[in-house]
Amino acid sequence: MTNITFAHPHWFILMVIPITMIIWYIFKKNTYPSIVLSTASVLHKHKGSLRRVLDHILFAMQIIAIILIIIALARPQTSNTWKDVETEGIDIIISLDISGSMLARDFKPDRLEASKNIAAEFINNRPNDRMGLVIFSATSFTQCPLTTDHTSLINLFKSIQYGLLDDGTAIGDGLATAVARIKDSDAKSKVIILLTDGVNNAGSIDPFTAAEIAKTFGIRVYTIGVGTLGQAPYPVQTPFGTQLQMMKVEIDEPLLKKIAETTGGKYFRATDNEKLRQIYNEIDQMEKTKLLVHEYHKRREEFSKLLFVAATIMILIVLLKNTILKKLP
């Protein structure tokens, strides 16, 4: 990127000189000799004579030369600027519950789709981080390891649907799998976002044990409980097709709070789409990626070009005054 700066801008005060000259030239009295004639019609055709036009051009050239000299005195410089950006990224694994209860309609269109869409917004807002995805219900599975290819990651998010794993809620397994995927990372900040809407009722790993392992590897865990307060409409298969039935929302908040506290993270409760979006925004603010920017400048003096043009104009003025515009005694 090229910028123009001036080393001595105070010289621009001399611009008052050409401005004054222009004002004087416009309002000065006509000093050309005149004679009295009985009729001036014979002279009308000489009003725009070549001599008069050349006089105007000569004055304009003088003004341009003076302006160029003043700009040259201000020492214009062009600078090439470039930046060397170093990123200190954060590695983030999202561990997402895809059990049957995530189909509840207290979110729009349901908890699972809302969680996918809002997580995709979060991913798009963090282009400098490596991110990955773990899904869990009765068991857990790594849907995407840590990657900077966020387009592929979001496509894998979109492909998630209920039924990929046996139904259930294995919070411990979901957390442990995420820990296994991020523990060997060399990033200075390692984060897991664990999102669930239920109570741990499956899996082979105790959630508290998984939290202690995460703490050992310096991994912060942000837990999000998804579900409205009270009851929510759940889709239920009946002989008459799928119908919505109001069922009690049960989230093991003490467990999720304990996991977050153990690892230095934080627990959040999302009761609707907007609240979930606010939670991701808050996590985004707490886990800012560090950018180290080195900016370089290379300056080049440009005044010599202006002086060359001004000198050329002055030479032309001298030549015109001694040839075409030469005044005879």
Secondary structure, DSSP 8 states (H G I E B T S, - for coil): -EEEEES-GGGGGGGHHHHHHHHHHHHS---S-----S--GGGGGGTT-HHHHHHHHHHHHHHHHHHHHHHHHT-EEEEEEEEEEEEE-EEEEEEEE-SGGGG-TTSSS-HHHHHHHHHHHHHHT-TTSEEEEEEESSSEEEEEEEES-HHHHHHHHHT--TTSS-SS--HHHHHHHHHHHHTT---SEEEEEEEESS---S-SS-HHHHHHHHHHTTEEEEEEEE--SSEEEEEEEETTEEEEEEEE----HHHHHHHHHHHT--EEEE-SHHHHHHHHHHHHHHT--EEEEEEEEEEEE-HHHHHHHHHHHHHHHHHHHTTTT----
